[in-house]
């Protein structure tokens, strides 16, 4: 009886030793893992480049826009659509010659707003209380040029640069082209005029949250189309 109890005691002691060694090994593994984790945190930081979806660009081709009664004509891409502008930023267009050039594949749109120099127009005049009141006025060339610069400079809050360059095409069309850097709602704008009778302003917008990096491939692609529209633009003799 005494011998049997001695054996049982030895077995229990052996079991306790095994358990103790297993626990010690487990704690050792945890300590090694923590040391490795701390060491890795002290290593040099390597940034990961942000990826964007690959955009398949269409083959270039152009067609002519020449609609009866319109005071202008130009060539525009075959992968775009001309749509009559029925509303312009929640207000009615000034005349029937306001159109949009839509790019469904890119979710982009070029707004073209035409004004007759010397013609009547509806202007929103800011009142002393901060509210706006509609008022009829005359389209003066210098004022429309100033408005074009003012509208472009409204992007100054989110842009990192605004560059303007003079335009003079083989069709004797003059104007100014604006390139707005940064995450502006419209990075490319322009206006064209003969300074005596006709004035048109264009602005490229995208129906997405502005992001200069992700939109750059499309912006660069449509830059060529904008240049083609401008270089083929003509005023009609009325």
C-alpha positions as CSV (number, residue, x, y, z in Angstrom):
1,X,0.0,0.0,0.0
2,X,2.8,2.3,0.9
3,X,4.6,1.4,-2.4
4,X,1.5,2.2,-4.5
5,X,1.1,5.6,-2.9
6,X,4.7,6.4,-3.6
7,X,4.3,5.6,-7.3
8,X,1.1,7.7,-7.5
9,X,3.0,10.6,-5.9
10,X,5.8,10.2,-8.4
11,X,3.3,10.2,-11.3
12,X,1.7,13.4,-10.0
13,X,5.0,15.1,-9.6
14,X,6.0,14.1,-13.1
15,X,2.7,15.4,-14.5
16,X,3.3,18.7,-12.7
17,X,6.8,19.0,-14.1
18,X,5.5,18.5,-17.7
19,X,2.8,21.1,-17.2
20,X,5.2,23.5,-15.8
21,X,7.6,23.1,-18.7
22,X,4.8,23.5,-21.3
23,X,3.7,26.8,-19.6
24,X,7.2,28.1,-19.6
25,X,7.6,27.3,-23.3
26,X,4.3,29.1,-24.1
27,X,5.4,32.2,-22.2
28,X,8.7,32.1,-24.0
29,X,7.0,32.0,-27.4
30,X,4.9,35.1,-26.5
31,X,8.0,37.0,-25.4
32,X,9.8,36.2,-28.7
33,X,6.7,37.3,-30.7
34,X,6.6,40.6,-28.8
35,X,10.3,41.3,-29.3
36,X,9.9,40.7,-33.0
37,X,6.9,42.9,-33.2
38,X,8.7,45.8,-31.5
39,X,11.7,45.3,-33.7
40,X,9.6,45.5,-36.8
41,X,7.9,48.7,-35.6
42,X,11.3,50.4,-35.4
43,X,12.1,49.6,-39.0
44,X,11.9,52.2,-41.8
45,X,8.4,53.2,-43.0
46,X,7.6,52.3,-46.6
47,X,4.5,54.0,-48.0
48,X,2.2,52.1,-50.3
49,X,1.1,53.8,-53.5
50,X,-2.6,54.3,-53.9
51,X,-4.1,52.4,-56.9
52,X,-6.9,53.5,-59.2
53,X,-9.0,51.6,-61.7
54,X,-7.5,51.3,-65.2
55,X,-9.4,53.5,-67.7
56,X,-9.7,52.3,-71.2
57,X,-9.5,55.3,-73.5
58,X,-11.4,55.4,-76.8
59,X,-10.0,55.9,-80.3
60,X,-10.1,59.5,-81.3
61,X,-12.5,60.7,-83.9
62,X,-14.5,63.9,-84.5
63,X,-17.7,65.1,-86.0
64,X,-19.1,68.5,-86.8
65,X,-21.6,70.4,-84.8
66,X,-23.5,72.9,-87.0
67,X,-27.1,73.4,-86.0
68,X,-29.5,75.7,-87.8
69,X,-29.8,79.1,-86.1
70,X,-26.8,78.6,-83.8
71,X,-24.2,81.4,-84.0
72,X,-21.3,79.0,-83.9
73,X,-20.0,75.7,-85.1
74,X,-17.1,73.3,-84.1
75,X,-16.0,69.7,-84.2
76,X,-16.4,67.5,-81.2
77,X,-15.5,63.8,-80.3
78,X,-17.5,60.9,-81.7
79,X,-17.6,59.4,-78.2
80,X,-19.5,62.4,-76.8
81,X,-23.0,63.7,-77.1
82,X,-24.5,67.1,-77.6
83,X,-27.3,67.9,-75.2
84,X,-29.4,71.0,-75.1
85,X,-28.9,72.7,-71.8
86,X,-32.3,73.1,-70.1
87,X,-30.9,74.0,-66.7
88,X,-27.6,75.6,-65.7
89,X,-26.8,74.9,-62.1
90,X,-30.5,75.1,-61.0
91,X,-31.2,78.2,-63.1
92,X,-32.6,78.7,-66.6
93,X,-30.2,79.2,-69.5
94,X,-30.1,82.7,-70.9
95,X,-30.8,81.7,-74.5
96,X,-31.3,78.5,-76.6
97,X,-27.6,78.4,-77.6
98,X,-26.4,76.9,-74.3
99,X,-25.4,73.3,-74.8
100,X,-23.5,70.5,-73.0
101,X,-21.0,68.1,-74.5
102,X,-21.4,64.9,-72.4
103,X,-18.8,62.1,-72.1
104,X,-20.9,59.2,-70.7
105,X,-17.9,56.9,-70.5
106,X,-16.0,59.3,-68.2
107,X,-18.9,60.9,-66.3
108,X,-17.7,64.2,-67.7
109,X,-19.4,67.2,-69.2
110,X,-18.4,70.4,-70.9
111,X,-20.8,73.3,-70.2
112,X,-20.9,75.8,-73.1
113,X,-22.7,79.0,-72.2
114,X,-23.2,81.6,-75.0
115,X,-23.9,85.3,-74.6
116,X,-24.6,88.0,-77.1
117,X,-22.5,91.1,-76.5
118,X,-24.8,94.0,-76.1
119,X,-27.8,91.7,-75.5
120,X,-29.9,91.6,-72.4
121,X,-29.2,89.1,-69.7
122,X,-30.4,88.1,-66.3
123,X,-27.8,88.8,-63.6
124,X,-27.9,87.8,-59.9
125,X,-27.0,90.9,-57.9
126,X,-25.8,90.4,-54.3
127,X,-27.7,92.6,-51.8
128,X,-26.4,94.2,-48.6
129,X,-28.1,91.5,-46.5
130,X,-26.2,88.8,-48.4
131,X,-29.1,87.6,-50.5
132,X,-29.2,87.6,-54.3
133,X,-31.8,89.4,-56.4
134,X,-32.4,88.8,-60.2
135,X,-31.8,91.9,-62.3
136,X,-31.7,92.4,-66.0
137,X,-28.6,94.0,-67.5
138,X,-26.6,94.4,-70.7
139,X,-23.9,91.9,-71.7
140,X,-20.7,94.1,-71.7
141,X,-17.6,92.4,-73.0
142,X,-15.2,93.6,-70.2
143,X,-17.7,92.5,-67.6
144,X,-18.0,89.1,-69.1
145,X,-14.2,88.7,-69.2
146,X,-14.1,89.7,-65.5
147,X,-16.8,87.3,-64.6
148,X,-14.9,84.5,-66.4
149,X,-11.8,85.2,-64.3
150,X,-13.9,85.5,-61.1
151,X,-15.6,82.1,-61.7
152,X,-12.2,80.5,-62.2
153,X,-10.7,82.1,-59.1
154,X,-13.5,80.6,-57.0
155,X,-11.5,77.4,-57.1
156,X,-8.6,79.1,-55.3
157,X,-9.6,77.5,-52.0
158,X,-9.0,73.9,-53.2
159,X,-6.5,74.6,-56.0
160,X,-2.7,74.7,-55.8
161,X,-2.3,76.7,-59.0
162,X,-4.3,78.6,-61.6
163,X,-2.6,79.2,-65.0
164,X,-4.2,81.2,-67.8
165,X,-2.9,81.4,-71.4
166,X,-4.1,83.4,-74.4
167,X,-5.8,81.7,-77.3
168,X,-5.6,82.7,-80.9
169,X,-6.7,80.0,-83.5
170,X,-6.3,79.8,-87.3
171,X,-10.0,80.7,-87.5
172,X,-9.2,84.1,-85.9
173,X,-10.8,83.0,-82.6
174,X,-9.4,84.7,-79.5
175,X,-9.8,84.0,-75.8
176,X,-8.2,82.6,-72.7
177,X,-7.7,79.0,-71.4
178,X,-7.5,78.3,-67.7
179,X,-5.8,75.3,-66.1
180,X,-6.7,74.8,-62.4
181,X,-4.4,72.6,-60.4
182,X,-5.4,70.5,-57.3
183,X,-8.8,69.0,-56.5
184,X,-10.9,71.7,-58.2
185,X,-14.4,70.9,-59.4
186,X,-13.4,72.1,-62.9
187,X,-9.8,71.9,-63.8
188,X,-10.2,73.2,-67.3
189,X,-12.1,76.3,-68.4
190,X,-12.0,78.8,-71.3
191,X,-13.8,81.6,-73.0
192,X,-13.8,82.7,-76.7
193,X,-15.0,85.9,-78.2
194,X,-14.8,88.2,-81.2
195,X,-15.0,91.1,-78.7
196,X,-17.9,92.8,-80.6
197,X,-20.8,90.4,-81.0
198,X,-20.2,86.9,-79.5
199,X,-18.9,85.4,-76.3
200,X,-18.9,81.8,-75.1
201,X,-17.6,80.2,-72.0
202,X,-16.7,76.5,-71.5
203,X,-16.0,74.5,-68.4
204,X,-15.2,70.8,-68.0
205,X,-16.8,69.1,-65.0
206,X,-16.9,65.5,-63.7
207,X,-19.8,63.9,-61.8
208,X,-17.5,62.6,-59.1
209,X,-15.7,63.8,-56.1
210,X,-12.7,65.8,-57.4
211,X,-9.4,64.0,-57.2
212,X,-6.6,65.3,-59.3
213,X,-4.6,62.0,-59.2
214,X,-7.4,59.6,-60.2
215,X,-8.8,62.0,-62.9
216,X,-5.4,62.8,-64.4
217,X,-5.5,60.2,-67.2
218,X,-9.0,61.4,-68.3
219,X,-8.1,65.1,-67.9
220,X,-5.0,64.6,-70.1
221,X,-7.0,62.7,-72.7
222,X,-9.8,65.3,-72.8
223,X,-7.3,68.2,-73.0
224,X,-6.6,67.2,-76.6
225,X,-10.3,67.2,-77.3
226,X,-10.8,70.6,-75.7
227,X,-8.0,71.9,-77.9
228,X,-9.6,70.4,-81.0
229,X,-13.0,72.0,-80.1
230,X,-11.3,75.4,-79.7
231,X,-9.2,75.1,-82.8
232,X,-12.2,74.2,-85.0
233,X,-14.5,76.7,-83.4
234,X,-16.1,79.3,-85.8
235,X,-18.5,82.2,-85.4
236,X,-21.3,82.3,-88.0
237,X,-21.9,85.5,-89.9
238,X,-25.4,86.7,-89.0
